[in-house]
Amino acid sequence: MLWRSSLSRPAPFSLDSLPSLVQWSLLIVLAGSAGQAFKYFHVPAALFLGPMLVAIGFGVCGANIRLHKHVFRLGQGSVGVLVAHSMTMGVLLTALQSWHVMVFATLLTVALSAVVGIGLARWGGIQGSTAAWGTSPGAASAMVAMSEDYGADSRVVATMQYVRVVCVVMVGALVSRLIGADVGGTDAHSSDALLQGANLLNLGLSLLVIVVGVTLGSKVPAGALLVPLLLGGALQLSGVLQIVMPTWLLAIAYGAIGSYIGLRFDRATIRYVWRRLPAMIFGALLLILLCAISAWVIAEMMGKDFLSVYLATSPGGLDAMAIIAIDTHSDVGFVLAMQTLRLFGVIVTGAYIARQVIRVTQRLA
């Protein structure tokens, strides 16, 4: 009962008492500093993870600032164009050769998420439809948006999705460190590669691809990431464009995505889901573990490195996994292909799976 009374008492200090300009200034300084600190210690996805953790702290401490969704989408578009830089004919041929394994891995991950959703609905006190959408391994923003159309509680879905994103990123960073992955993809030779062919024309065209792609993809689930990726990849493969991505632009994009996610963890949402939070965390970690086991099996089948397959099958957002894959010098093309295929699969089958989860949980009740 102690935790209930502590939640009901007003916090001794809340960031919403500060002017918005001060909150923004503190967020920018602290998020940027955290990103650079993580980068100094070679933490994978440092420029994404640092701002996200700082923003979570701001959200829980009552900050009333919110990053505009258009900024978040531009950040996603920048990551999409960054991933498009890694798209080559060799990558596409590899994806085509491994299509059967990718389909198998996609079906397996979706099935595992449905099982975890049933468990959360049965024993975690979460509504069946909400549990189904909350455990769906697609883009978090797309799953939250779609869940509202199917009668699920979008607040709980959002919390489940972003709790899992945090767990996936943290575990992904830990796994990368434990297996000794070479990290720091936005440093050194990776930055040099991204600036090859750098001139005002290529830089301008790269920025134009981001803006046009985000605009065209605004009505498509995860379109802010996928459309710039496909557009930039097509232009680069055709020889029309040499993608150029300055380091400062990547830092802003990563920070925008991390801050947007983190600021959604406000105190009201945490209070609403407090009783269910342990079950959500357990479900997220269980799904990550099951996907990691399946990744080990698939890596053995394909003869690929475990980290690339782990990131490809990990139930995180496409943008977060792309960032970690780039920073750890994993097989970005494979990770991208697998995550994209799964995203489309979840979007197409999400409503059907939600209905099946509800049906099974009703039978078990």
N, C-alpha and C positions, 0 to 999 in steps of 0.2 A: 504493500500500500504506500510505501515511502516514495516510490518512483512516481505514483499518480499525483501525490501532493506536490512533488517537486516540479512536475510538468504544469500543474495548474497555477503555480506561483509565477508572477511576472519576473522576467530575467532582470538581474541587477543592472545590466547594461545592454542596450540594444542599439544596433547600428542605425536603425531608422530615426534615431534622434539627431543624427548628423545630416547636414545638407547633402543633397544628391551629388553635388560637385565634389565634396570631400569624399563621399563613398566611392565615386568613380576613380578619383585620384589614388585613394588607398588601394583599390582593387588593381588598378593598372600597375602601380609600383610593386605591390606585394606579389601579384601574379607573375609579373615579369621577372622579379628577383627569384621567386621559387623555381620558375622554368630554367633560369640560368644556373641556379644552384644544383638542380637535378642534372642539368647538362654537364656541369663541372665534374660531377661524380659518375658520369657515364650511365645514367639511368635511361633505359629505353623510353622513347616517346616523351622525353623530359619536357619539351616545350608545350606538350599537351597535358601531361599528368600534373605538372606543377600548378598551372593556372586552374585546373579542375579542382584540385584539393583546396586551394585557397578560396575559390568561389563557393565550394561546399561550406566552408567555415563561415563565409559571409552570409550565405543563405540561412544557415541555422542560427546565426547571431542576429537575425532580424533585418538584414539589408533589404531595402525596398526598391533597389535598382534592378532592372532587367535588361538584358542584352536584346536588341531588336532581332526578330527572326530573320530579317533580310541580311543582317551582318553574319548570323549563324550560317545562312545558306551560301553567302559569298565565301565563308571559310570552308564549307564543304566543297564548293566549286574549285577552290584553290587546291585542296587535297586531290580532287578528281583530276585536275590538270597535272598535278605532280605525279600521280600514278600513271597518267597517260604518257608521261615522259619515259616510263619504263616499258611501254608497250612496243614490241618489235615483232617481226614476222616469226622469229624463233619462238617467242613466247606464245603466239597464237597457235603455232603448229604443235607445241607441247600441250597446250590446253585441249586441242582437238584429239591428240593421241591418247589423252587421259580422260576423255569425256565419260567413259563408263564408270571409272573410279569416282569421279566427281559426282555423278548422279547417285551412286551408292552412298557416298558420304553425306550428301544432302538429305536423302531420304532417312538415313540413320539419325542425323542430328535432329531433324523435325520430329521423328518418332520419339527420341529421347526427351525432347522438350515437352511433348504431349504427356509422356509418362510422369515427368516431374510436375506438370500442371495438374494432373489428376491427383497426385499425392498432396499438393498444396491445397487443392479444393477439398480433399477428403479429411486431412488432418491439420491443415493450417488455418482453417476458418475463413478461407477466401472463396468468394463466389466462383462457380465453375467457369463462366464466360470470362470473367476478369482474370482468373488464374491462367486460362488458355492463352489470352492475348499477352498477359504479363510475362509468360515464359517463351513466347514465340521468338525464335532466334533470327529476327530480321532487324532492319534499321529501327532504332527506338522511336524516333519521331514518326515514322510511318505506322508503326504498330499502335502508338497512342492515338493517332488520328483515325485509324481504321476502327479501333476498339469502340469509339464513341458511336459509330454508325451501327454497331451490333449490340448495343445495350450494356456494354461493360462499364465499370466505374473507371473512367479515364485517370482519376487521381491515383488510384491504386496501381493501375497499369503503368502509369508514368514512373511511379516510385519503384515498382518491380523492375522495369526496364533499366532505369538509371542506376539502381543498386547493382544490377548485374553488370552494367557497363563498368562501374567502379571496380567490382570484383574481378572482372575479366582483365582490365588494364593492369591492376595491381598484380594479379597472378601471372599475367603475361610478362610483365617486367621482371618478376621474380624468377620465372622459368628461364628467361633469356639470360639472366645473371648466373643462374645455377649451371647452365650448360655452356657457359663461357662464350656466348654469342658476341661477335664484334658489333659494338653499338656506336651510336653517334652518326646516324645516316645523314644528318644535315650539316655535318662538319666536313673538313678536309676534302678528300677526293670526291665525295658525293656532291658537295657544294660546287666543286670545280666542274663536275659533269653537268650539273643543272645550269651552269652559266656558259657552257660551250655554245658558241655561235651567238653570244650575247651582243645585241645591238638594239637600238631604239625601235626598229621595225619589229623584230621578233618579240621583244618585251611588250610592245603595244599590242601585237596580235595575240600574245598569250593572255594578257589582261582582258582583251576583247572576247576571247573564247570563254573566260570565266564568267563575264557579265552576261553574254548572250546565252551561254549554256544554263546558267542559273535562272534566267528569265524564261527560257523555253521549258525548263524542267520544273517550274514552280507548281504545276498542277499534277505532277507525277510523283508517286511515293518514292522517296529517296532520289528524286530527279535532279535536285541541286547538286548531287554528287555524280550521278550516273551520266547525265547529259553532257556536262563539260568533259567528263572522262572519255565518253564515246566520240564527241566532237573533236577534242584535242588529239586523241589517238588516231582518228581517221585522217586529220590534217597532217599529222607528223608522219604517218606511214605513207601517205601520198607524196611526201616531199614538199608540200606547200609551206609548212611551218616547222621551225626548230624551236621547241618549247624552251622558254627561259623563265626560271623562277628564282628571283633574288632571295637571299636568306632572310632578309627582314620581312618579306611578304609571307614566307612560310611561318615565321615566328608569330606574326599577327593572326594568320589563319588558324594555327594550332591553338593559340590562346583564346581566340573567339569561340571555337568549338568547345574547348574545355570549360571556359567561363559560362557559356550558355547552359551546359549540362549542370554544372555545379550550382549555379544560382537557383535552379529549380528545387533544390533541397531546402525549402524554407521550413520554419518551425511549425507552421500549421499542418503541412503535409506530414512531417515527421510525427507530430502528435496524433494525427488521424490514423497512421498506420503503425503506431508504436507497438501495439500488442502483436501485430503480424510481422514485424521487422525481423525477429529471429528466424521465423519460418522462411521469409523471403531470402535472407542471406544463406540459410542452409540449402534452400532450393537452388540458388544461383551457384553455390560452390559444388553441389552435387552434380548439376548439369555440366559445369566446367570439368569436373573429374571424369564423368562419363564420356564427354567429348575428347578429353585427353587420352583416355584408354583407346577409344576408337581411332584417334590420330596415330597412336603407336602401331596399331594393327595395320592401318592404311599405309603408314610410312614403310613398314616391313614389306607390304605387298608391292609397293611402287619403287622401293629402293631409294626414297627421297629422305632428306634430312628431317628430323622430327620437328624442329621448330617451325619450318615452313608449313608442314601439314597441320601442326597444332594451331597455328594462327589461322589457317584456312578453314578448319573445322570449329574453331572457338566461337561460342555463341555471343560474340560482341557485335557492335555496330561495324558496318563496312568501313566507315571513316576511321574509327579507332584502330581496327586491325590493319588497315593500310598504313597508318602512321607508324605502328610498331614494326610492321614488316619492312618499311623503308629504313627505319632507324637501326634495325638489326641486320640489314643486308640479307634478308631472307629472299625466297623466290617470290617477288612481288606479283609477277604475272599469275602464278599459280594461286596465291592467296586471293588475289582480286577475282580470278575466274570462279573459284569455289564460293567465295562470299557472295558474289553477284548472282550466281546460279541459285544459291540458297535463298537470297532475298526475293527473287522472282517466284521461287517455289512457295515461300511463306505467304507472299501477297496473293497468289492464286488459290492456295489451299487453306488460308487462315480461317475463313468463315466456316468451312467444312470441319476443320479440326476442332474449332471452338464448340461446334454443335456436338461432336463426338465426345469431347471432354465433359460437357454438361450431361449428356446421356449416360456416360459411364458413372459419373459421380452420383447421379440420381439413383442408379441401380444399387450403388454401394451404400447409399444413405440408409 
